[in-house]
Amino acid sequence: MSAAESQSSLEAKLKALQCHFTWDINASGSKLLSLVEKLKDIGTEEGNSWLGHIYNLQGYIHCQLGLNEDAQCLLSKATEAFCQSRKVSDEGPWLLVNYGNLAWLHHQLGEEAESQTYLSKVDTLLREYPSPSQDELHPEIYAEKAWTLMKFGKDKKVLVADYFQRAIRMQPDMVEWHSSHVIALLNALKHCDKPLEEETLEKMRMAKEQDPENLYLAALDLEQRARRGERIEDEARELARKVLENPVSSYSGMKALLRVYKTYVSVDEAIDLAEEALEKHPDERFLKRCAALCYKWRIVFHNDSHIKQNTIDRAISLHKEVISLYPHSALLMKISLANVYAKSNQGLATAEQIYQELLIMNLKPVEKQMVYNYYAKYLNFDRKDSRRSIEYHKKVASIPNQSYYRDNSVKLLEKTEGRKRTRIQERVDEFLAILGIEHS
């Protein structure tokens, strides 16, 4: 075989692999940098069943960012984590994606012999551990693919659900797959007001029964039960004690539990819980983010003219610190900071300045929708400028991208229908008709 034929054969084999490099992730550089920050918050403590997957995804991202030395280190950590977490054997089908990633990395580094070595390792694993279903991928591949795509937006939710279901059907004894499948389903429905379907509730009950130590899942279960009218205050406080004793992680259940406190217990108790967690772990940036969120709820969403200035000062301080700690994923926190300033003494000018800086940024469509949507609400509630507020809600609706923010702005525009008719409302009706949006 000539050198050109050999190279062509190698590239064909690489393209046939199931790994991050062949999954058409197609994320922008800014999305990848943001994801690096979020992955760091998941935590890397021993016993995390997804630790190998975390390192695998981090390795791929670092490679895409041109940080090849870091990528190789992270992919090696992934190999080690998989070997430690699966006690039955050092090597098994759980390494298929990892070895595929390493084959691609060495190929991109021009190290073809090493790349071929990992391709051979993949072939060996596929022969030794064939998929239980002849026409489908190995369940370990489906599970990792589902877990990975969870991190790339709600437009992947159908694929995520399908891949988890395929993996679970072929290998039903993997507890963490059931739990992550339920978490993915609930996260996809985060902004949905409709009650969960009975099938989803049953999946949640089964996952919680199989995975009683998963406090994140327990917090989501509490939230759903509270939405159905159950009194869960005492259980929430009991769960908080357990969460405080666990290692800090974005999957520890803390943030989900704070949402439960905000709506069904007390926003002041949510602040107290976040501050208690910070007192135990003063350097944990994820907890600072949680605390900033609680203060925003207290100041922005509770119409209280008697909020103490020191509460607002604490909120502003936390927000500024979090923005500096998450430089690539701080857009929503900057919006939140503007809204906190808008409620403070003499803070409207600062709030306006922050919004003006955000409005001229080069943003993706959904990010523009988010900024315009929040700015419209700020104009209405803090500036008492309903005319300009309507104009910005119209800007959101005009961006042809389906999102929560577009739906929310359209709903708010439609509310003008029930008020005393003015020329502004008539123009809103005309605008919605042009977009093809009918009044409900």
ROLO-369763 format. One record per residue (C-alpha): residue number from 0; z, x, y. Coordinates in Angstrom, 3 decimals, m for minus. Each point is the difference from the previous one (the first is absolute). Layout:
<rs>
R     k          Z          X          Y
R   NUM          Z          X          Y
...
</rs>
This chain:
<rs>
R     k          Z          X          Y
R     0      0.000      0.000      0.000
R     1     m0.951      1.386      3.401
R     2      2.614      0.443      2.743
R     3     m1.462     m2.983      1.885
R     4      0.135     m2.201     m3.119
R     5      3.552      1.122     m0.724
R     6      1.078     m0.848      3.553
R     7     m1.735     m3.389     m0.198
R     8      1.743     m0.736     m3.304
R     9      3.398      0.950      1.462
R    10     m0.485     m2.245      3.032
R    11     m1.055     m2.919     m2.208
R    12      3.172      0.403     m2.064
R    13      2.133      0.146      3.158
R    14     m1.569     m3.188      1.360
R    15      0.745     m1.772     m3.297
R    16      3.730      0.766      0.231
R    17      2.571     m2.653      0.898
R    18      2.035      1.584      2.798
R    19      0.653     m0.226      3.745
R    20     m3.203      1.903      0.787
R    21     m2.186     m2.658     m1.697
R    22      1.818     m3.191      1.034
R    23     m1.935     m0.581      3.252
R    24      3.152      0.074      2.106
R    25     m2.029      0.849      3.141
R    26      2.972      0.205      2.368
R    27     m0.271      1.497      3.477
R    28      1.847      3.160      0.965
R    29      2.466     m1.997      2.109
R    30      0.731     m2.327     m2.937
R    31      0.600      2.972     m2.305
R    32      2.370      1.659      2.479
R    33      1.889     m3.269      0.392
R    34      0.226     m0.334     m3.766
R    35      1.436      3.516     m0.355
R    36      2.885     m1.106      2.230
R    37      0.603     m3.170     m2.030
R    38     m0.136      1.793     m3.340
R    39      2.677      2.435      1.134
R    40      2.307     m2.972      0.572
R    41     m0.304     m1.229     m3.589
R    42      2.235      2.843     m1.114
R    43     m0.305      2.611     m2.711
R    44      3.347     m0.352     m1.752
R    45      0.167      0.424     m3.772
R    46     m0.401     m3.201     m1.930
R    47     m2.694     m1.407      2.292
R    48     m2.507     m1.326     m2.528
R    49     m2.837      0.333      2.523
R    50      0.770      3.592      0.990
R    51     m3.047      1.447     m1.766
R    52     m2.227     m2.599      1.654
R    53      1.483      0.820      3.427
R    54     m0.770      3.717     m0.386
R    55     m3.450     m0.813     m1.399
R    56     m0.926     m2.094      3.034
R    57      1.518      2.530      2.398
R    58     m2.037      2.755     m1.657
R    59     m3.230     m1.964      0.375
R    60      0.739     m0.788      3.666
R    61      0.766      3.634      0.818
R    62     m3.266      1.032     m1.647
R    63     m1.895     m2.563      2.116
R    64      1.692      1.435      3.088
R    65     m1.136      3.525     m0.935
R    66      3.493      1.191     m0.965
R    67     m1.041      1.334     m3.395
R    68      2.981      2.275     m0.648
R    69      2.428     m2.870      0.636
R    70     m2.194     m2.286     m2.119
R    71      0.171      2.361     m2.980
R    72      3.779      0.294      0.325
R    73      0.430     m3.798      0.136
R    74     m2.305     m0.624     m2.973
R    75      1.972      2.571     m1.997
R    76      3.196     m1.855      0.946
R    77     m1.649     m3.198     m1.220
R    78     m0.692      1.607     m3.399
R    79      3.617      1.116     m0.250
R    80      1.347     m3.405      1.079
R    81     m2.108     m1.850     m2.585
R    82      1.159      2.351     m2.750
R    83      3.653     m0.507      0.943
R    84     m0.189     m3.782      0.396
R    85     m1.720     m0.661     m3.340
R    86      2.518      1.381     m2.472
R    87     m2.125     m0.599     m3.093
R    88     m2.413      2.876      0.631
R    89     m0.940      2.600      2.594
R    90     m3.607     m1.180     m0.072
R    91     m1.330     m3.520     m0.265
R    92     m2.339     m2.537      1.608
R    93      2.188     m0.123      3.109
R    94     m1.590      3.369      0.920
R    95     m3.604     m1.262     m0.060
R    96     m0.181     m0.670      3.756
R    97      1.937      3.164      0.855
R    98     m2.294      2.235     m2.068
R    99     m3.006     m1.753      1.533
R   100      1.316      0.763      3.477
R   101      0.556      3.662     m0.950
R   102     m3.527      0.238     m1.403
R   103     m1.377     m1.269      3.326
R   104      2.244      2.265      2.099
R   105     m1.041      3.169     m1.873
R   106     m3.652     m1.085      0.246
R   107      0.288     m0.386      3.768
R   108      1.631      3.443      0.161
R   109     m2.976      1.462     m1.907
R   110      2.185      0.778     m3.028
R   111     m2.344     m1.472     m2.610
R   112      1.669      1.557     m3.064
R   113      3.342     m1.572      0.928
R   114     m1.758     m3.287      0.731
R   115     m1.602      0.074     m3.449
R   116      3.405      0.681     m1.564
R   117      1.427     m3.217      1.462
R   118     m3.105     m1.958     m0.999
R   119      0.628      1.177     m3.572
R   120      3.646     m1.078      0.271
R   121     m1.133     m3.485      1.060
R   122     m2.423     m0.205     m2.950
R   123      2.760      1.043     m2.402
R   124      2.427     m2.617      1.334
R   125     m2.631     m2.745     m0.215
R   126     m0.669      0.881     m3.644
R   127      3.696      0.197     m0.902
R   128      1.045     m3.089      1.993
R   129     m2.915     m2.466      0.072
R   130      0.389     m3.222      1.973
R   131      1.422     m2.886     m2.064
R   132     m2.967     m2.036      1.232
R   133     m3.387      1.537     m0.802
R   134     m1.783     m1.379      3.080
R   135      2.756      0.829      2.521
R   136      1.610      3.039      1.569
R   137      3.285      1.338     m1.314
R   138      2.959     m2.075      1.298
R   139      1.532      3.128      1.587
R   140     m3.145      0.332      2.116
R   141      0.045     m3.675      1.016
R   142      3.684      0.239      0.986
R   143     m0.471      3.100      2.146
R   144     m3.152     m1.416      1.585
R   145      1.865     m3.218      0.868
R   146      2.996      1.885      1.423
R   147     m2.318      2.201      2.084
R   148     m2.096     m2.851      1.425
R   149      3.231     m1.798      1.032
R   150      0.237      2.640      2.727
R   151     m3.435     m0.748      1.479
R   152      0.303     m3.483      1.448
R   153      0.032     m3.650     m0.918
R   154     m3.760     m0.097     m0.527
R   155      0.717      1.795     m3.294
R   156      2.491     m2.648     m1.194
R   157     m2.390     m1.688     m2.459
R   158     m0.846      3.326     m1.658
R   159      3.670      1.041     m0.050
R   160      1.043     m3.208     m1.749
R   161     m2.877      0.270     m2.486
R   162      0.742      3.630     m0.898
R   163      3.733     m0.612     m0.449
R   164     m0.707     m3.031     m2.178
R   165     m2.393      2.011     m2.201
R   166      2.519      2.833     m0.351
R   167      2.872     m2.372     m0.820
R   168     m2.061     m1.979     m2.511
R   169     m0.774      3.157     m1.980
R   170      3.415      1.656      0.413
R   171      2.590     m2.719      0.767
R   172      3.093      2.173     m0.490
R   173     m0.409      1.950      3.289
R   174      2.715     m1.545      2.173
R   175     m1.052      1.735      3.220
R   176     m3.505     m1.446     m0.269
R   177      1.354     m3.552     m0.064
R   178      2.258      0.712      3.017
R   179     m2.720      1.656      2.062
R   180     m2.437     m2.803     m0.835
R   181      2.461     m2.573      1.394
R   182      0.714      2.155      3.081
R   183     m3.757      0.257      0.653
R   184     m0.404     m3.790     m0.309
R   185      2.846     m0.671      2.452
R   186     m1.116      2.620      2.518
R   187     m3.454     m1.588      0.049
R   188      1.641     m3.332      0.896
R   189      2.354      1.427      2.661
R   190     m1.450     m2.066      2.870
R   191     m0.627     m3.111     m2.083
R   192      2.188     m3.041      0.735
R   193     m0.921     m1.846     m3.196
R   194      2.539     m0.015     m2.870
R   195     m0.765      2.322     m2.884
R   196     m1.925     m1.412     m2.923
R   197      2.035     m0.627     m3.146
R   198     m1.949      2.682     m1.873
R   199      1.037      2.653      2.555
R   200      3.629     m1.197     m0.051
R   201      0.030      0.297     m3.792
R   202     m1.381      3.535      0.189
R   203      2.741      0.851      2.481
R   204      2.729     m1.459     m2.227
R   205     m1.269      1.978     m2.988
R   206     m0.348      3.261      1.953
R   207      3.507     m0.338      1.458
R   208      1.435     m0.688     m3.456
R   209     m1.749      3.046     m1.475
R   210      0.775      2.287      2.967
R   211      3.519     m0.943      1.197
R   212      0.556      3.339      1.765
R   213     m3.023     m0.468      2.273
R   214      1.746     m0.896      3.268
R   215     m3.272     m0.363      1.917
R   216     m1.042     m2.714     m2.416
R   217      3.477     m1.558      0.257
R   218     m0.331     m0.203      3.808
R   219     m3.422     m1.654     m0.275
R   220      1.438     m2.489     m2.481
R   221      2.842     m0.839      2.410
R   222     m2.516     m0.602      2.782
R   223     m2.042     m2.414     m2.122
R   224      3.084     m1.903     m1.143
R   225      1.223     m0.293      3.584
R   226     m3.399     m1.367      1.045
R   227      0.468     m2.725     m2.620
R   228      3.320     m0.986      1.581
R   229      2.550      1.884     m2.113
R   230      3.106      1.461      1.648
R   231     m0.228      3.731     m0.644
R   232      2.288      1.529      2.667
R   233      2.677      1.265     m2.406
R   234     m2.597      1.397     m2.418
R   235     m1.747      1.756      2.889
R   236      3.226      1.709      1.052
R   237      0.689      1.001     m3.607
R   238     m3.509      1.416     m0.348
R   239      0.477      1.939      3.247
R   240      2.933      1.901     m1.564
R   241     m2.251      1.063     m2.898
R   242     m2.876      1.016      2.285
R   243      2.341      2.168      2.073
R   244      1.034      1.920     m3.127
R   245     m3.560      0.785     m1.073
R   246     m2.190      2.895      1.214
R   247     m1.911     m0.756      3.208
R   248     m3.540     m1.178     m0.656
R   249     m2.464     m2.525      1.378
R   250      0.313     m1.643     m3.436
R   251      3.812     m0.011      0.007
R   252     m0.027     m3.620      1.152
R   253      1.516      0.719      3.431
R   254     m2.877     m1.242      2.177
R   255     m0.606     m3.094     m2.141
R   256      3.711     m0.792      0.067
R   257      0.163      0.391      3.779
R   258     m2.750     m2.640      0.285
R   259      2.178     m2.310     m2.103
R   260      2.985      0.689      2.301
R   261     m2.090     m0.691      3.101
R   262     m1.145     m3.440     m1.115
R   263      2.710     m1.273     m2.331
R   264      3.239      1.861      0.813
R   265      0.295      1.478      3.508
R   266     m2.079      2.393      2.062
R   267      3.220      1.604      1.285
R   268      1.069      0.647     m3.599
R   269     m3.452      1.495     m0.617
R   270      0.640      2.456      2.852
R   271      3.441      0.829     m1.400
R   272     m1.474      0.660     m3.451
R   273     m2.756      2.249      1.377
R   274      2.513      1.927      2.113
R   275      2.331      0.403     m3.010
R   276     m2.875      1.425     m2.035
R   277     m0.861      2.376      2.855
R   278      3.603      1.117      0.226
R   279     m0.151      1.020     m3.672
R   280     m3.431      1.658      0.390
R   281     m0.387      0.931      3.697
R   282     m3.173      2.078     m0.496
R   283     m2.027     m2.532     m2.004
R   284     m2.967     m1.065      2.117
R   285     m0.701     m3.077     m2.164
R   286      3.453     m1.375      0.839
R   287     m0.601      0.668      3.686
R   288     m3.164     m2.065     m0.298
R   289      1.967     m2.800     m1.691
R   290      2.650      0.072      2.730
R   291     m2.616     m0.089      2.779
R   292     m1.548     m3.049     m1.676
R   293      3.364     m1.800     m0.047
R   294      0.625      0.650      3.678
R   295     m3.483     m1.304      0.817
R   296      0.784     m3.231     m1.876
R   297      3.227     m0.358      1.967
R   298     m1.517      0.664      3.415
R   299     m3.555     m1.357     m0.184
R   300      0.271     m2.984     m2.319
R   301      3.417     m1.365      0.992
R   302     m0.229     m1.649      3.397
R   303      3.310      1.299      1.292
R   304      0.362      0.849      3.675
R   305      3.405      1.564     m0.623
R   306     m1.090      2.936     m2.155
R   307      1.969      3.057      1.077
R   308     m1.905      2.849      1.585
R   309      1.502      2.494     m2.461
R   310     m1.604     m1.984     m2.859
R   311     m3.369      0.279      1.733
R   312      0.588      3.706      0.685
R   313      0.758      0.595     m3.697
R   314     m3.188     m1.842     m0.964
R   315     m2.118      2.039      2.423
R   316      1.531      3.277     m1.216
R   317     m0.663     m0.861     m3.650
R   318     m3.568     m1.106      0.710
R   319     m0.837      3.208      1.848
R   320      1.457      2.114     m2.804
R   321     m1.882     m1.914     m2.695
R   322     m3.287      0.318      1.916
R   323      0.466      3.773      0.080
R   324      0.855      0.069     m3.738
R   325     m3.059     m2.062     m0.998
R   326     m2.756      1.347      2.272
R   327     m2.828     m1.387     m2.152
R   328      1.386     m3.483     m0.718
R   329      1.858     m0.928      3.172
R   330     m2.329     m2.609      1.531
R   331      2.145     m3.008     m0.874
R   332      3.141      1.855      1.075
R   333     m1.596      0.721      3.421
R   334     m0.747     m3.718      0.379
R   335      3.585     m0.741     m0.978
R   336      1.290      2.492      2.590
R   337     m2.058     m1.710      2.714
R   338      1.477     m3.367     m0.979
R   339      3.542      1.374      0.082
R   340     m0.601      1.474      3.463
R   341     m1.296     m3.392      1.144
R   342      3.439     m1.487     m0.702
R   343      1.936      2.745      1.790
R   344      1.049      0.253      3.622
R   345     m2.936      1.199      2.107
R   346     m1.967      0.633     m3.227
R   347     m3.140     m2.063      0.574
R   348     m1.837      2.836      1.726
R   349      0.645      2.357     m2.913
R   350     m1.040     m2.669     m2.503
R   351     m3.249     m0.550      1.903
R   352     m0.683      3.747      0.119
R   353      0.430      0.309     m3.799
R   354     m2.313     m2.945     m0.626
R   355     m2.647      1.360      2.371
R   356      0.027      3.295     m1.928
R   357     m0.407     m1.879     m3.290
R   358     m2.795     m2.209      1.330
R   359     m2.264      2.972      0.739
R   360      0.562      1.738     m3.343
R   361     m2.850      0.366     m2.490
R   362      1.292     m2.339     m2.717
R   363     m1.299     m1.595     m3.197
R   364     m0.807     m3.743      0.229
R   365      3.256     m1.179     m1.584
R   366      1.996      2.343      2.247
R   367     m1.778     m1.356      3.086
R   368      0.777     m3.520     m1.163
R   369      3.648      0.942     m0.394
R   370      0.275      1.560      3.486
R   371     m1.853     m2.891      1.694
R   372      2.104     m2.584     m1.874
R   373      3.317      1.547      1.010
R   374     m1.194      0.618      3.559
R   375     m1.035     m3.652      0.285
R   376      3.481     m1.102     m1.049
R   377      1.615      2.468      2.407
R   378     m2.154     m1.366      2.828
R   379      1.026     m3.556     m0.843
R   380      3.740      0.448     m0.599
R   381      0.932      2.969      2.187
R   382     m2.613     m0.128      2.774
R   383     m0.318     m3.829      0.019
R   384     m3.761      0.484      0.307
R   385     m1.489     m2.588     m2.364
R   386     m3.536      0.413      1.329
R   387     m0.221      3.708     m0.869
R   388      1.881     m0.642     m3.240
R   389     m2.729     m2.410     m1.093
R   390     m2.674      2.554      0.887
R   391      1.577      2.585     m2.308
R   392      0.454     m2.478     m2.855
R   393     m3.725     m0.680      0.416
R   394     m0.680      3.741     m0.258
R   395      1.859      0.024     m3.328
R   396     m1.970     m2.966     m1.319
R   397     m3.299      1.563      1.134
R   398      0.438      3.040     m2.260
R   399     m1.753     m0.969     m3.276
R   400      2.740      1.321     m2.280
R   401      2.186     m2.283     m2.101
R   402      3.678      0.805      0.526
R   403      3.412     m1.529      0.608
R   404     m0.338      0.760      3.727
R   405     m3.324     m1.819      0.293
R   406      1.378     m3.038     m1.832
R   407      3.086      0.040      2.210
R   408     m1.977      0.226      3.246
R   409     m2.329     m2.808     m1.088
R   410      3.013     m2.212     m0.797
R   411      1.507      0.703      3.412
R   412     m3.312     m0.788      1.689
R   413     m0.239     m3.253     m1.936
R   414      3.434     m1.052      1.263
R   415     m1.491     m0.529      3.445
R   416     m1.734     m3.059     m1.474
R   417      3.219     m2.026      0.037
R   418      0.963      0.773      3.595
R   419     m1.029     m1.606      3.217
R   420     m3.695      0.759      0.315
R   421     m1.078      2.501      2.597
R   422     m3.210      1.906      0.583
R   423      1.611      2.961     m1.839
R   424      0.576     m2.111     m3.124
R   425     m3.542     m1.307      0.144
R   426     m1.331      3.554      0.111
R   427      2.216      0.906     m2.971
R   428     m1.468     m2.911     m1.978
R   429     m3.510      1.137      0.885
R   430      0.848      3.571     m1.008
R   431      1.385     m1.055     m3.406
R   432     m3.065     m2.151     m0.611
R   433     m2.265      3.010      0.689
R   434      1.966      1.985     m2.599
R   435     m0.469     m2.856     m2.456
R   436      3.745     m0.731     m0.186
R   437      0.819     m3.679     m0.336
R   438      3.289     m1.468      1.167
R   439      2.305     m0.986     m2.817
</rs>
